[in-house]
Amino acid sequence: MKKWLFILLIFCCSLIIISCSDEEESTTDTTAPVIAEVTAVTTPTNDTTPDYTFSSDEAGTITYGGSCSSSTTSAISGNNTITLVSLSDGTYSDCTISVKDSAGNASNTLAITSFEVLPSFVAVGDYGTIFTSSDGTSWTSRTSGISNTILRGVTYDNGTFVVVGSNSATIHTSSDGTAWTSRTSGTSFCCLEVTYGNSIFVIVGHGGTILTSSDGTSWDNRTSGTTNFLDEVTYGNSIFVTVGGGGTILTSSDGTTWTSKTSGTSNSTRGVTFG
């Protein structure tokens, strides 16, 4: 009788062990997370630490690939917004993200949509000098192709950098601050300063020159009513103001029609701003 009870006990224990083993096998996670892009990086952007949002259907550890990375290393189930580490200006087309869950299953590799970081600063000077910087600390020399020109003014708006120079009526434009294209000014008297306002670029210069453009490519010559040099131009409170030789002050609401104002001096005025 004891022998049969012993055999029965062994048989029951075997069933328990087999049942536990089957349960362990049935609960092993072999499903990899699935990730997808939600919000791409705005392009182009001047932000050197842009945000990027992706979704994951599982929590896990984030791995970065290519030229991008982030201090965020953990993903939650749902949408995840990460801040990319400080980026230099340039195009980023090789950045990837993947997520590995707690069971070690790796997700699909998500390619971050290509984006471009523009320089935040563009500096210009003598002999066609152009430097760019994303942080104001580290500067990169750029090729302007205009070594015999003193570059006097630069501005940015509407997705375009515009640089002007006082030799040979120089106007150059760039979408990224790196590659520059020469534009035709249509005048031999140019160019000392440039600004943007009311959806147009305005250039001022020698001989009372005023040029306007909506895109930085095609330029129209405007009548200023003066032959004095115009040294500076700004836009504020819905008004363009330019100043120059002989105490000249001109104003315009649209950049096309200009009105002379009395400055009360015959001394040259060199600068103007709005604040």
Beta strands, then each sheet from edge to edge (+ up, - down):
strand 1: 35-39
strand 2: 51-56
strand 3: 60-65
strand 4: 74-75
strand 5: 78-83
strand 6: 90-92
strand 7: 96-100
strand 8: 110-111
strand 9: 115-117
strand 10: 121-124
strand 11: 130-133
strand 12: 140-142
strand 13: 151-157
strand 14: 160-165
strand 15: 170-174
strand 16: 181-183
strand 17: 193-197
strand 18: 200-204
strand 19: 210-213
strand 20: 220-222
strand 21: 230-236
strand 22: 239-244
strand 23: 249-252
strand 24: 259-261
sheet 1: 1+ 2- 5+
sheet 2: 4+ 3- 7+ 8-
sheet 3: 6+ 9-
sheet 4: 10+ 11- 12+
sheet 5: 13+ 14- 15+ 16-
sheet 6: 17+ 18- 19+ 20-
sheet 7: 21+ 22- 23+ 24-
end
